[in-house]
Structures are given as C-alpha cells and as structure tokens.
C-alpha cells in the first residue's frame, strides 16, 4: 500500500486543507464520500485533540481500496458513535463514517480513527 502522510495544523483551517488533499489524491467515484468523512474526522481532531500537537492525515492506496487515518495524538477516551436518537447537537460524525465507509475503526493509544473506501 502506498501512503501519503500530511501534518495539518490544529486550526480551523485544517478541515479545508484536508478536503483539498483528498480531492487531489482520491479516485473520482468516491471523492465526495472521502471528502465528507475526512472533513468530519479532522474537525473532531481539531476540536478534541491536544492543543500543542498537529494532526496527521494518512491516505493509503492499494488492493482496490483507499484507507484514510486521522491521528491527533490525543490520549483521552476513544471516540464513540452516538445513538441515532441522541438529542445533543453535533457529535454524529462517526454515524456518517459508519454509513458511508466500507470499513472503519478506532485504534487504542493516541486517538487514531480510520476508514476504508473500496473502488
């Protein structure tokens, strides 16, 4: 699998930078899904990750799929998918990931959320 690794600043500009990178690197048939999901995960990393750290976006291509990983070095609790009937505003990004990605998961240690899209 060929990987592209990019450091993004923990700023409000990071989701826009991530979306542009995805548009430049992802096959057209899944670019809209990839752009939306990466934007959601990078936004979460900006909002909840440690202030002094950058965000790593890793995009890997190979074997008929593309894998996206957003790594924010946070050591807090692992992100969880909110229930569909949860009335709280926001926080439903992982529900989008679950609905659109072919596979996804969260890795222990620092906060690392990944998803895969088949092509």
C-alpha positions, -999 to 999 in steps of 0.1 A, spaced: 0 0 0 14 34 -10 9 61 17 8 98 18 13 114 52 5 150 58 8 171 90 -21 195 95 -22 224 119 -46 221 148 -66 251 135 -99 259 119 -82 258 85 -72 221 89 -105 206 76 -103 227 44 -67 217 38 -76 180 43 -106 183 19 -83 197 -8 -57 170 -3 -84 143 -6 -98 159 -38 -62 158 -53 -55 122 -43 -87 102 -44 -104 84 -74 -134 105 -86 -160 78 -80 -156 80 -41 -142 115 -37 -174 130 -23 -177 104 4 -140 106 12 -140 144 14 -170 144 37 -157 118 61 -121 132 63 -136 166 70 -157 152 98 -127 134 114 -103 163 110 -129 186 126 -131 163 155 -93 162 159 -92 200 159 -120 202 184 -109 174 208 -72 168 202 -43 182 224 -37 218 216 1 216 212 0 188 186 -5 187 149 -29 163 132 -17 136 109 -37 126 79 -26 93 63 -40 82 30 -30 48 18 -38 33 -17 -37 -3 -27 -55 -36 -33 -87 -19 -46 -92 3 -16 -81 36 -1 -76 39 37 -78 72 55 -64 77 90 -68 108 111 -43 107 141 -45 135 166 -22 122 194 -50 127 220 -49 103 249 -85 108 261 -113 83 258 -118 66 224 -144 83 202 -178 66 202 -207 67 178 -237 85 193 -271 68 193 -294 79 165 -319 93 189 -293 113 209 -308 149 210 -274 166 216 -263 188 187 -233 177 167 -212 146 175 -227 124 148 -197 123 125 -190 86 133 -225 78 123 -217 92 88 -185 72 88 -204 41 97 -230 48 69 -206 56 41 -173 37 47 -168 1 37 -149 -5 69 -138 17 98 -124 16 133 -107 33 162 -72 23 174 -61 25 210 -32 46 223 -33 81 208 -66 89 190 -65 73 156 -97 69 136 -96 52 102 -120 42 74 -117 25 40 -134 30 8 -134 4 -19 -130 13 -56 
